[in-house]
Amino acid sequence: MNEREVVADLIRIVGSVNSRVSKSESDLRKIEQTLQILIKELSNMKELQYQLCEQTYQLHEH
């Protein structure tokens, strides 16, 4: 292998790695967005559960 071939191989390798890193970053952003949605939904569910408990308690008081 001559110097040009080595440099060309390195450029291809770096390009390939760069492409995979970009895809990984995109995938991580999607995962982060999904986790944020799940956290919000869990928070909403906890709030609903609290409200139901409050209503149940009030019903039993009367």
N, CA, C and O atoms as a Maestro MAE file, in Angstrom:
{
 s_m_m2io_version
 :::
 2.0.0
}

f_m_ct {
 s_m_title
 :::
 protein
 m_atom[248] {
  # First column is atom index #
  i_m_mmod_type
  r_m_x_coord
  r_m_y_coord
  r_m_z_coord
  i_m_residue_number
  s_m_chain_name
  s_m_pdb_residue_name
  s_m_pdb_atom_name
  i_m_atomic_number
  :::
  1 25 0.846 -1.188 0.000 1 A "MET " " N  " 7
  2 3 0.000 0.000 0.000 1 A "MET " " CA " 6
  3 2 0.884 1.240 0.000 1 A "MET " " C  " 6
  4 15 1.849 1.348 0.756 1 A "MET " " O  " 8
  5 25 0.523 2.158 -0.862 2 A "ASN " " N  " 7
  6 3 1.289 3.396 -0.840 2 A "ASN " " CA " 6
  7 2 0.591 4.415 0.066 2 A "ASN " " C  " 6
  8 15 -0.493 4.164 0.592 2 A "ASN " " O  " 8
  9 25 1.223 5.537 0.228 3 A "GLU " " N  " 7
  10 3 0.739 6.564 1.152 3 A "GLU " " CA " 6
  11 2 -0.665 7.051 0.780 3 A "GLU " " C  " 6
  12 15 -1.499 7.264 1.659 3 A "GLU " " O  " 8
  13 25 -0.926 7.227 -0.510 4 A "ARG " " N  " 7
  14 3 -2.252 7.703 -0.946 4 A "ARG " " CA " 6
  15 2 -3.342 6.692 -0.598 4 A "ARG " " C  " 6
  16 15 -4.433 7.071 -0.173 4 A "ARG " " O  " 8
  17 25 -3.052 5.430 -0.776 5 A "GLU " " N  " 7
  18 3 -4.038 4.397 -0.464 5 A "GLU " " CA " 6
  19 2 -4.335 4.357 1.037 5 A "GLU " " C  " 6
  20 15 -5.481 4.177 1.448 5 A "GLU " " O  " 8
  21 25 -3.294 4.526 1.840 6 A "VAL " " N  " 7
  22 3 -3.472 4.547 3.297 6 A "VAL " " CA " 6
  23 2 -4.350 5.732 3.689 6 A "VAL " " C  " 6
  24 15 -5.283 5.590 4.481 6 A "VAL " " O  " 8
  25 25 -4.040 6.909 3.123 7 A "VAL " " N  " 7
  26 3 -4.825 8.107 3.435 7 A "VAL " " CA " 6
  27 2 -6.274 7.919 2.975 7 A "VAL " " C  " 6
  28 15 -7.202 8.284 3.696 7 A "VAL " " O  " 8
  29 25 -6.472 7.357 1.788 8 A "ALA " " N  " 7
  30 3 -7.826 7.116 1.278 8 A "ALA " " CA " 6
  31 2 -8.588 6.161 2.197 8 A "ALA " " C  " 6
  32 15 -9.766 6.381 2.480 8 A "ALA " " O  " 8
  33 25 -7.922 5.103 2.661 9 A "ASP " " N  " 7
  34 3 -8.554 4.167 3.598 9 A "ASP " " CA " 6
  35 2 -8.929 4.868 4.898 9 A "ASP " " C  " 6
  36 15 -10.024 4.670 5.423 9 A "ASP " " O  " 8
  37 25 -8.023 5.682 5.411 10 A "LEU " " N  " 7
  38 3 -8.301 6.411 6.656 10 A "LEU " " CA " 6
  39 2 -9.492 7.347 6.482 10 A "LEU " " C  " 6
  40 15 -10.334 7.456 7.373 10 A "LEU " " O  " 8
  41 25 -9.562 8.022 5.338 11 A "ILE " " N  " 7
  42 3 -10.688 8.926 5.075 11 A "ILE " " CA " 6
  43 2 -11.994 8.139 5.036 11 A "ILE " " C  " 6
  44 15 -13.000 8.590 5.586 11 A "ILE " " O  " 8
  45 25 -11.996 6.976 4.399 12 A "ARG " " N  " 7
  46 3 -13.204 6.138 4.354 12 A "ARG " " CA " 6
  47 2 -13.599 5.677 5.759 12 A "ARG " " C  " 6
  48 15 -14.775 5.693 6.123 12 A "ARG " " O  " 8
  49 25 -12.609 5.272 6.532 13 A "ILE " " N  " 7
  50 3 -12.886 4.800 7.897 13 A "ILE " " CA " 6
  51 2 -13.464 5.932 8.738 13 A "ILE " " C  " 6
  52 15 -14.461 5.746 9.436 13 A "ILE " " O  " 8
  53 25 -12.838 7.099 8.670 14 A "VAL " " N  " 7
  54 3 -13.323 8.246 9.450 14 A "VAL " " CA " 6
  55 2 -14.740 8.622 9.002 14 A "VAL " " C  " 6
  56 15 -15.594 8.922 9.836 14 A "VAL " " O  " 8
  57 25 -14.986 8.605 7.699 15 A "GLY " " N  " 7
  58 3 -16.328 8.905 7.194 15 A "GLY " " CA " 6
  59 2 -17.358 7.919 7.695 15 A "GLY " " C  " 6
  60 15 -18.466 8.304 8.068 15 A "GLY " " O  " 8
  61 25 -16.999 6.650 7.705 16 A "SER " " N  " 7
  62 3 -17.905 5.609 8.179 16 A "SER " " CA " 6
  63 2 -18.205 5.779 9.668 16 A "SER " " C  " 6
  64 15 -19.355 5.682 10.096 16 A "SER " " O  " 8
  65 25 -17.161 6.031 10.444 17 A "VAL " " N  " 7
  66 3 -17.337 6.235 11.887 17 A "VAL " " CA " 6
  67 2 -18.196 7.469 12.132 17 A "VAL " " C  " 6
  68 15 -19.095 7.453 12.973 17 A "VAL " " O  " 8
  69 25 -17.916 8.536 11.393 18 A "ASN " " N  " 7
  70 3 -18.673 9.778 11.542 18 A "ASN " " CA " 6
  71 2 -20.153 9.546 11.253 18 A "ASN " " C  " 6
  72 15 -21.017 10.065 11.961 18 A "ASN " " O  " 8
  73 25 -20.441 8.775 10.224 19 A "SER " " N  " 7
  74 3 -21.826 8.463 9.864 19 A "SER " " CA " 6
  75 2 -22.515 7.688 10.984 19 A "SER " " C  " 6
  76 15 -23.664 7.966 11.327 19 A "SER " " O  " 8
  77 25 -21.803 6.715 11.550 20 A "ARG " " N  " 7
  78 3 -22.386 5.919 12.643 20 A "ARG " " CA " 6
  79 2 -22.602 6.762 13.889 20 A "ARG " " C  " 6
  80 15 -23.595 6.588 14.596 20 A "ARG " " O  " 8
  81 25 -21.672 7.680 14.160 21 A "VAL " " N  " 7
  82 3 -21.821 8.566 15.320 21 A "VAL " " CA " 6
  83 2 -23.045 9.458 15.131 21 A "VAL " " C  " 6
  84 15 -23.822 9.655 16.065 21 A "VAL " " O  " 8
  85 25 -23.218 9.995 13.925 22 A "SER " " N  " 7
  86 3 -24.380 10.843 13.648 22 A "SER " " CA " 6
  87 2 -25.674 10.062 13.840 22 A "SER " " C  " 6
  88 15 -26.630 10.572 14.423 22 A "SER " " O  " 8
  89 25 -25.705 8.817 13.346 23 A "LYS " " N  " 7
  90 3 -26.898 7.980 13.507 23 A "LYS " " CA " 6
  91 2 -27.136 7.685 14.982 23 A "LYS " " C  " 6
  92 15 -28.276 7.707 15.446 23 A "LYS " " O  " 8
  93 25 -26.067 7.410 15.720 24 A "SER " " N  " 7
  94 3 -26.199 7.134 17.152 24 A "SER " " CA " 6
  95 2 -26.738 8.352 17.889 24 A "SER " " C  " 6
  96 15 -27.595 8.221 18.763 24 A "SER " " O  " 8
  97 25 -26.240 9.535 17.542 25 A "GLU " " N  " 7
  98 3 -26.725 10.760 18.180 25 A "GLU " " CA " 6
  99 2 -28.205 10.957 17.887 25 A "GLU " " C  " 6
  100 15 -28.969 11.348 18.769 25 A "GLU " " O  " 8
  101 25 -28.607 10.690 16.659 26 A "SER " " N  " 7
  102 3 -30.023 10.809 16.279 26 A "SER " " CA " 6
  103 2 -30.865 9.813 17.072 26 A "SER " " C  " 6
  104 15 -31.931 10.159 17.581 26 A "SER " " O  " 8
  105 25 -30.384 8.580 17.173 27 A "ASP " " N  " 7
  106 3 -31.098 7.557 17.943 27 A "ASP " " CA " 6
  107 2 -31.205 7.963 19.409 27 A "ASP " " C  " 6
  108 15 -32.252 7.784 20.030 27 A "ASP " " O  " 8
  109 25 -30.126 8.509 19.962 28 A "LEU " " N  " 7
  110 3 -30.151 8.936 21.366 28 A "LEU " " CA " 6
  111 2 -31.146 10.068 21.586 28 A "LEU " " C  " 6
  112 15 -31.824 10.105 22.613 28 A "LEU " " O  " 8
  113 25 -31.240 10.994 20.629 29 A "ARG " " N  " 7
  114 3 -32.227 12.076 20.740 29 A "ARG " " CA " 6
  115 2 -33.645 11.505 20.746 29 A "ARG " " C  " 6
  116 15 -34.496 11.956 21.513 29 A "ARG " " O  " 8
  117 25 -33.896 10.513 19.890 30 A "LYS " " N  " 7
  118 3 -35.222 9.888 19.854 30 A "LYS " " CA " 6
  119 2 -35.526 9.197 21.181 30 A "LYS " " C  " 6
  120 15 -36.638 9.293 21.701 30 A "LYS " " O  " 8
  121 25 -34.533 8.503 21.720 31 A "ILE " " N  " 7
  122 3 -34.710 7.821 23.005 31 A "ILE " " CA " 6
  123 2 -34.987 8.841 24.106 31 A "ILE " " C  " 6
  124 15 -35.864 8.633 24.945 31 A "ILE " " O  " 8
  125 25 -34.240 9.939 24.102 32 A "GLU " " N  " 7
  126 3 -34.436 10.986 25.108 32 A "GLU " " CA " 6
  127 2 -35.848 11.566 25.020 32 A "GLU " " C  " 6
  128 15 -36.500 11.771 26.044 32 A "GLU " " O  " 8
  129 25 -36.319 11.828 23.807 33 A "GLN " " N  " 7
  130 3 -37.671 12.367 23.628 33 A "GLN " " CA " 6
  131 2 -38.722 11.378 24.123 33 A "GLN " " C  " 6
  132 15 -39.698 11.767 24.765 33 A "GLN " " O  " 8
  133 25 -38.516 10.102 23.821 34 A "THR " " N  " 7
  134 3 -39.452 9.075 24.270 34 A "THR " " CA " 6
  135 2 -39.465 8.989 25.793 34 A "THR " " C  " 6
  136 15 -40.529 8.869 26.400 34 A "THR " " O  " 8
  137 25 -38.289 9.049 26.410 35 A "LEU " " N  " 7
  138 3 -38.217 9.007 27.874 35 A "LEU " " CA " 6
  139 2 -38.903 10.217 28.496 35 A "LEU " " C  " 6
  140 15 -39.578 10.089 29.518 35 A "LEU " " O  " 8
  141 25 -38.736 11.393 27.886 36 A "GLN " " N  " 7
  142 3 -39.403 12.591 28.401 36 A "GLN " " CA " 6
  143 2 -40.921 12.435 28.339 36 A "GLN " " C  " 6
  144 15 -41.629 12.833 29.264 36 A "GLN " " O  " 8
  145 25 -41.418 11.853 27.242 37 A "ILE " " N  " 7
  146 3 -42.861 11.613 27.113 37 A "ILE " " CA " 6
  147 2 -43.325 10.634 28.190 37 A "ILE " " C  " 6
  148 15 -44.357 10.850 28.825 37 A "ILE " " O  " 8
  149 25 -42.562 9.557 28.396 38 A "LEU " " N  " 7
  150 3 -42.932 8.563 29.410 38 A "LEU " " CA " 6
  151 2 -42.936 9.164 30.811 38 A "LEU " " C  " 6
  152 15 -43.827 8.876 31.610 38 A "LEU " " O  " 8
  153 25 -41.946 9.994 31.109 39 A "ILE " " N  " 7
  154 3 -41.881 10.650 32.423 39 A "ILE " " CA " 6
  155 2 -43.099 11.542 32.625 39 A "ILE " " C  " 6
  156 15 -43.696 11.553 33.701 39 A "ILE " " O  " 8
  157 25 -43.464 12.287 31.591 40 A "LYS " " N  " 7
  158 3 -44.638 13.161 31.680 40 A "LYS " " CA " 6
  159 2 -45.905 12.337 31.888 40 A "LYS " " C  " 6
  160 15 -46.755 12.696 32.703 40 A "LYS " " O  " 8
  161 25 -46.031 11.231 31.151 41 A "GLU " " N  " 7
  162 3 -47.203 10.366 31.301 41 A "GLU " " CA " 6
  163 2 -47.267 9.765 32.704 41 A "GLU " " C  " 6
  164 15 -48.341 9.689 33.300 41 A "GLU " " O  " 8
  165 25 -46.125 9.342 33.229 42 A "LEU " " N  " 7
  166 3 -46.101 8.796 34.592 42 A "LEU " " CA " 6
  167 2 -46.519 9.844 35.611 42 A "LEU " " C  " 6
  168 15 -47.253 9.552 36.556 42 A "LEU " " O  " 8
  169 25 -46.049 11.054 35.408 43 A "SER " " N  " 7
  170 3 -46.419 12.150 36.296 43 A "SER " " CA " 6
  171 2 -47.927 12.389 36.240 43 A "SER " " C  " 6
  172 15 -48.571 12.578 37.272 43 A "SER " " O  " 8
  173 25 -48.483 12.378 35.032 44 A "ASN " " N  " 7
  174 3 -49.934 12.553 34.876 44 A "ASN " " CA " 6
  175 2 -50.699 11.422 35.560 44 A "ASN " " C  " 6
  176 15 -51.721 11.651 36.207 44 A "ASN " " O  " 8
  177 25 -50.190 10.195 35.408 45 A "MET " " N  " 7
  178 3 -50.849 9.050 36.032 45 A "MET " " CA " 6
  179 2 -50.799 9.151 37.553 45 A "MET " " C  " 6
  180 15 -51.776 8.828 38.229 45 A "MET " " O  " 8
  181 25 -49.675 9.594 38.090 46 A "LYS " " N  " 7
  182 3 -49.564 9.745 39.545 46 A "LYS " " CA " 6
  183 2 -50.537 10.804 40.039 46 A "LYS " " C  " 6
  184 15 -51.158 10.647 41.091 46 A "LYS " " O  " 8
  185 25 -50.667 11.885 39.275 47 A "GLU " " N  " 7
  186 3 -51.605 12.946 39.646 47 A "GLU " " CA " 6
  187 2 -53.038 12.415 39.629 47 A "GLU " " C  " 6
  188 15 -53.816 12.692 40.542 47 A "GLU " " O  " 8
  189 25 -53.383 11.656 38.595 48 A "LEU " " N  " 7
  190 3 -54.724 11.066 38.524 48 A "LEU " " CA " 6
  191 2 -54.963 10.095 39.681 48 A "LEU " " C  " 6
  192 15 -56.046 10.067 40.266 48 A "LEU " " O  " 8
  193 25 -53.953 9.309 40.001 49 A "GLN " " N  " 7
  194 3 -54.073 8.367 41.113 49 A "GLN " " CA " 6
  195 2 -54.301 9.123 42.423 49 A "GLN " " C  " 6
  196 15 -55.128 8.725 43.243 49 A "GLN " " O  " 8
  197 25 -53.571 10.198 42.606 50 A "TYR " " N  " 7
  198 3 -53.731 11.013 43.813 50 A "TYR " " CA " 6
  199 2 -55.157 11.573 43.886 50 A "TYR " " C  " 6
  200 15 -55.793 11.539 44.940 50 A "TYR " " O  " 8
  201 25 -55.648 12.085 42.755 51 A "GLN " " N  " 7
  202 3 -57.003 12.639 42.726 51 A "GLN " " CA " 6
  203 2 -58.040 11.565 43.036 51 A "GLN " " C  " 6
  204 15 -58.998 11.817 43.767 51 A "GLN " " O  " 8
  205 25 -57.853 10.374 42.486 52 A "LEU " " N  " 7
  206 3 -58.782 9.279 42.765 52 A "LEU " " CA " 6
  207 2 -58.759 8.891 44.244 52 A "LEU " " C  " 6
  208 15 -59.801 8.618 44.840 52 A "LEU " " O  " 8
  209 25 -57.581 8.870 44.814 53 A "CYS " " N  " 7
  210 3 -57.459 8.553 46.243 53 A "CYS " " CA " 6
  211 2 -58.168 9.612 47.084 53 A "CYS " " C  " 6
  212 15 -58.857 9.289 48.051 53 A "CYS " " O  " 8
  213 25 -57.995 10.860 46.712 54 A "GLU " " N  " 7
  214 3 -58.660 11.956 47.420 54 A "GLU " " CA " 6
  215 2 -60.176 11.812 47.333 54 A "GLU " " C  " 6
  216 15 -60.878 11.969 48.332 54 A "GLU " " O  " 8
  217 25 -60.672 11.517 46.147 55 A "GLN " " N  " 7
  218 3 -62.119 11.366 45.956 55 A "GLN " " CA " 6
  219 2 -62.647 10.169 46.742 55 A "GLN " " C  " 6
  220 15 -63.714 10.239 47.350 55 A "GLN " " O  " 8
  221 25 -61.904 9.088 46.724 56 A "THR " " N  " 7
  222 3 -62.304 7.891 47.468 56 A "THR " " CA " 6
  223 2 -62.342 8.187 48.960 56 A "THR " " C  " 6
  224 15 -63.271 7.775 49.655 56 A "THR " " O  " 8
  225 25 -61.350 8.889 49.446 57 A "TYR " " N  " 7
  226 3 -61.291 9.253 50.863 57 A "TYR " " CA " 6
  227 2 -62.492 10.123 51.232 57 A "TYR " " C  " 6
  228 15 -63.121 9.919 52.270 57 A "TYR " " O  " 8
  229 25 -62.802 11.093 50.373 58 A "GLN " " N  " 7
  230 3 -63.928 11.990 50.638 58 A "GLN " " CA " 6
  231 2 -65.251 11.226 50.623 58 A "GLN " " C  " 6
  232 15 -66.144 11.524 51.416 58 A "GLN " " O  " 8
  233 25 -65.384 10.255 49.739 59 A "LEU " " N  " 7
  234 3 -66.608 9.455 49.694 59 A "LEU " " CA " 6
  235 2 -66.787 8.649 50.978 59 A "LEU " " C  " 6
  236 15 -67.904 8.505 51.474 59 A "LEU " " O  " 8
  237 25 -65.694 8.129 51.509 60 A "HIS " " N  " 7
  238 3 -65.773 7.320 52.725 60 A "HIS " " CA " 6
  239 2 -65.990 8.176 53.960 60 A "HIS " " C  " 6
  240 15 -66.480 7.678 54.974 60 A "HIS " " O  " 8
  241 25 -65.639 9.439 53.896 61 A "GLU " " N  " 7
  242 3 -65.839 10.341 55.033 61 A "GLU " " CA " 6
  243 2 -67.311 10.657 55.223 61 A "GLU " " C  " 6
  244 15 -67.769 10.863 56.347 61 A "GLU " " O  " 8
  245 25 -68.049 10.695 54.126 62 A "HIS " " N  " 7
  246 3 -69.455 11.124 54.196 62 A "HIS " " CA " 6
  247 2 -70.394 9.990 54.360 62 A "HIS " " C  " 6
  248 15 -71.605 10.197 54.434 62 A "HIS " " O  " 8
  :::
 }
 m_bond[247] {
  # First column is bond index #
  i_m_from
  i_m_to
  i_m_order
  :::
  1 1 2 1
  2 2 3 1
  3 3 4 2
  4 3 5 1
  5 5 6 1
  6 6 7 1
  7 7 8 2
  8 7 9 1
  9 9 10 1
  10 10 11 1
  11 11 12 2
  12 11 13 1
  13 13 14 1
  14 14 15 1
  15 15 16 2
  16 15 17 1
  17 17 18 1
  18 18 19 1
  19 19 20 2
  20 19 21 1
  21 21 22 1
  22 22 23 1
  23 23 24 2
  24 23 25 1
  25 25 26 1
  26 26 27 1
  27 27 28 2
  28 27 29 1
  29 29 30 1
  30 30 31 1
  31 31 32 2
  32 31 33 1
  33 33 34 1
  34 34 35 1
  35 35 36 2
  36 35 37 1
  37 37 38 1
  38 38 39 1
  39 39 40 2
  40 39 41 1
  41 41 42 1
  42 42 43 1
  43 43 44 2
  44 43 45 1
  45 45 46 1
  46 46 47 1
  47 47 48 2
  48 47 49 1
  49 49 50 1
  50 50 51 1
  51 51 52 2
  52 51 53 1
  53 53 54 1
  54 54 55 1
  55 55 56 2
  56 55 57 1
  57 57 58 1
  58 58 59 1
  59 59 60 2
  60 59 61 1
  61 61 62 1
  62 62 63 1
  63 63 64 2
  64 63 65 1
  65 65 66 1
  66 66 67 1
  67 67 68 2
  68 67 69 1
  69 69 70 1
  70 70 71 1
  71 71 72 2
  72 71 73 1
  73 73 74 1
  74 74 75 1
  75 75 76 2
  76 75 77 1
  77 77 78 1
  78 78 79 1
  79 79 80 2
  80 79 81 1
  81 81 82 1
  82 82 83 1
  83 83 84 2
  84 83 85 1
  85 85 86 1
  86 86 87 1
  87 87 88 2
  88 87 89 1
  89 89 90 1
  90 90 91 1
  91 91 92 2
  92 91 93 1
  93 93 94 1
  94 94 95 1
  95 95 96 2
  96 95 97 1
  97 97 98 1
  98 98 99 1
  99 99 100 2
  100 99 101 1
  101 101 102 1
  102 102 103 1
  103 103 104 2
  104 103 105 1
  105 105 106 1
  106 106 107 1
  107 107 108 2
  108 107 109 1
  109 109 110 1
  110 110 111 1
  111 111 112 2
  112 111 113 1
  113 113 114 1
  114 114 115 1
  115 115 116 2
  116 115 117 1
  117 117 118 1
  118 118 119 1
  119 119 120 2
  120 119 121 1
  121 121 122 1
  122 122 123 1
  123 123 124 2
  124 123 125 1
  125 125 126 1
  126 126 127 1
  127 127 128 2
  128 127 129 1
  129 129 130 1
  130 130 131 1
  131 131 132 2
  132 131 133 1
  133 133 134 1
  134 134 135 1
  135 135 136 2
  136 135 137 1
  137 137 138 1
  138 138 139 1
  139 139 140 2
  140 139 141 1
  141 141 142 1
  142 142 143 1
  143 143 144 2
  144 143 145 1
  145 145 146 1
  146 146 147 1
  147 147 148 2
  148 147 149 1
  149 149 150 1
  150 150 151 1
  151 151 152 2
  152 151 153 1
  153 153 154 1
  154 154 155 1
  155 155 156 2
  156 155 157 1
  157 157 158 1
  158 158 159 1
  159 159 160 2
  160 159 161 1
  161 161 162 1
  162 162 163 1
  163 163 164 2
  164 163 165 1
  165 165 166 1
  166 166 167 1
  167 167 168 2
  168 167 169 1
  169 169 170 1
  170 170 171 1
  171 171 172 2
  172 171 173 1
  173 173 174 1
  174 174 175 1
  175 175 176 2
  176 175 177 1
  177 177 178 1
  178 178 179 1
  179 179 180 2
  180 179 181 1
  181 181 182 1
  182 182 183 1
  183 183 184 2
  184 183 185 1
  185 185 186 1
  186 186 187 1
  187 187 188 2
  188 187 189 1
  189 189 190 1
  190 190 191 1
  191 191 192 2
  192 191 193 1
  193 193 194 1
  194 194 195 1
  195 195 196 2
  196 195 197 1
  197 197 198 1
  198 198 199 1
  199 199 200 2
  200 199 201 1
  201 201 202 1
  202 202 203 1
  203 203 204 2
  204 203 205 1
  205 205 206 1
  206 206 207 1
  207 207 208 2
  208 207 209 1
  209 209 210 1
  210 210 211 1
  211 211 212 2
  212 211 213 1
  213 213 214 1
  214 214 215 1
  215 215 216 2
  216 215 217 1
  217 217 218 1
  218 218 219 1
  219 219 220 2
  220 219 221 1
  221 221 222 1
  222 222 223 1
  223 223 224 2
  224 223 225 1
  225 225 226 1
  226 226 227 1
  227 227 228 2
  228 227 229 1
  229 229 230 1
  230 230 231 1
  231 231 232 2
  232 231 233 1
  233 233 234 1
  234 234 235 1
  235 235 236 2
  236 235 237 1
  237 237 238 1
  238 238 239 1
  239 239 240 2
  240 239 241 1
  241 241 242 1
  242 242 243 1
  243 243 244 2
  244 243 245 1
  245 245 246 1
  246 246 247 1
  247 247 248 2
  :::
 }
}
